[in-house]
Amino acid sequence: MRRVTRTIVLVGVPWSVDELPTAVSQAESAGVRLVVADTEAELSKIDGPPALGRLPVAALSPEAVAAAAAALRPDQVVSITEMTMWCAARVREELGLPGTSSAAESTVSDKLRTRTILRERGLTGVGFWATTIADVGTLIDGLPLPVVVKPRALTGSAGVRLLERPADVTELIRQYDAATAAGFGRDELLVETYIPGVEISAEAIAVGGRVTLLSLTDKLNTGAPHFVETGHVMPSRHSAALAGRVHDFLQTLVTALGIETSALHAELKVADDRLELVEIHSRYGGDKITKLLAEVYGYEAFRAYFAAVLDGVAPPVPAARATAGVAFFTAALDSPFAATSFDFPHPSAVVAVDVDRRRQPALLSYEGVRLLYWRAGHALFMSSDYGQVHDNVAFVHSQVPVLASGRSDG
């Protein structure tokens, strides 16, 4: 263990709180102490680890965090969770620290602004329109279908729905508590023409605006109409054919959006002979993506990110040593988890299974957006044979209840 010589303030308890021990361990091994800034109520939800510092603030605002963090004289301020990226950027600006600007973070988190910039740069063929929950029905009446409707600023497929006929608007509106959503700005919607094709994600890191592509990942989801992710396989079976194109496309996106130094997770569609962005995030992907990076490449995601923001060091491009995948034991939100079988097609590829039938949904809604699914656990798979891993992930995926017709294996 290296002697701790530098400090990074993490703004906000991360949504995936289980990532904190890994982040702290990797920081410590690099001589970095992590301190989480958040309200007392949120900090109380963290059980550990002991090496993680805590910085209580009255409110999770740039002003409050900057005032509290100034006494620590941190070497850097970052966020590893979606909802506080902009806040962390504003704190950096208040303290005079380098990094991706708050303006860029604001653009990345706003799907409408991102899509507008892509159109201005000729980087998308997707048609799109801004609307609200109150007005979406009127807009849809004048559009060719199908279209996808999503909140302008949210993640995890929350509030997303494919509309194939005008009557689908009723079901879309039921996904929202309009009054509550309006209080958080979640009533602002983006309508996009539906992008057909294979879906993959790209895991990368930008250092000083230059992109290093770490991996492509195959995605499995519930398909239309909600597209909730149920599993991933890394590296993608399309890596050899697409890695070069995806790197160049990501580099163009990063330049257009003004991203400087950030982890990157981009969800992409391969549509005919072109790549289309579904959405991009200035953080690593959730849903065990950093775990898969470690298993497949031996890549210490947080250590590499901290080296990037502290020293401007870009990581080496990793080489895959196996295929790994994760599948999520998923149930409809109003139902208990009930797997029909754990008889995986390839038992030798099973690494770990974490599931508990007694678990309950942690949330029923978020800021006025009603959630549709919850997870009772996950299974991790690994093999030198891509097919074995994919078959096991698909086996779990096949047991996920479908709230409407359709399922996609990405």
Phi, psi and omega in degrees: 000126180283151176294135181287121183237346183224162185230135172240129174268124173266124181270113177092132171297124186294149177303316176269078186297340179291347177281344184300313180302320178295316179298318180294316180298315180291326176294313180302319181295341177257009179077031184238135174258132177261137177231122180268127176257123177192178178289160179303321181299318180285320180297330180293345180279351182269123178277333184184194356280164183300329183286350181279123176280158180232136180233094181288140177228154181293325179212149180274072180238156178303320182294314182293317181291318180297318180296317181288322184286334184303324181293336179278343185050057184293152177280338177197158178229127182218173169229147174241019180227147191305314193282352182238018179297314181295318180301315179299320179296319178295323177295318176304315181296320178297324184265000177075030180259147182283166177146181177299135186288160176294328177296317178293319179297322178296320179293316182297322183281347181255107185297329178292313180295321176299311183296325179296316179296319179299319179295318180298329181266004180069031185255006179211146173252011183280130171280145182207154183215143175266142178203189177229169177303319183294328188252358187297324180298317179296318179297314184299327180302334183255010184248149170287136181257155011272157172224160175250133178247136181211157173296148178298328184217093174192170184223179175071025180065010179294130177077006183272140175205138170276130176253116180255344177210156184305328182295341180293342180300324180301315179293323177300311184298329179294343178283355185236142162266099193303317183294314179294316181301321180297327180294338179249005183077011182277358176277353177276122188243155172243129177252129182230147170297142183291134180259111176283171174116179181282137178256133173226168169237155177245130177253127188205177174216138176252132178231115184061031178085359180255133189267134166248118178277125182266316183193157165252147185230134174277143187243140169241137179216174184287354181074190181295142010260358192249336174059042179279130185291136180240350179179165179221153172228130183228135355282160180299148174292348180264006188301312184299321184280330193244346189303316181297315179296319181294318178303312182295321179295315178300318180299319178296319179296314182299317179295316182296324184270353177077025178283131181259283182233110185200150161292157184223139171223116182239130175262127190231151169247137173263100186249107183056243183255017182229161173258137175236135176283129169275305171197161181228147180228142179268051179201168172292155175294149174275203176055045173072016179299318180294328175296316178295320177301321178292317183291318186280318189244352189067026186271119178273093191300314184286323176299318179295320179295317180294323176296325180293313185283334180273319190237359181068028183266124176273140181286155172292154178286120185283159174249134182289138178250355179187180170252137177229155179210157176229140176232142185253128175284107195240139178227157171297146189299330182267016183227150173288159176288135180211087176290141179276336182196148170245022182275076185298143180301328183230083183301330182293343180267000180280124178262313183202148175230125179236105180210144179216116182296341182279349180297151180234157178302135179284328181221145172261334179205165177222114176050045176088000177256118182284131179275157187245332184230161171217165185241132178265357180157196182206166174232140180248134181234152178204138181195162171282349183255111179305318184300321179296316180295313181298318179300318180293318178296317180295329178297314177294316179304323183293344181265000180285129179294143180254123183282342173209170186297147175116142174204143181231142176253018175058000000 
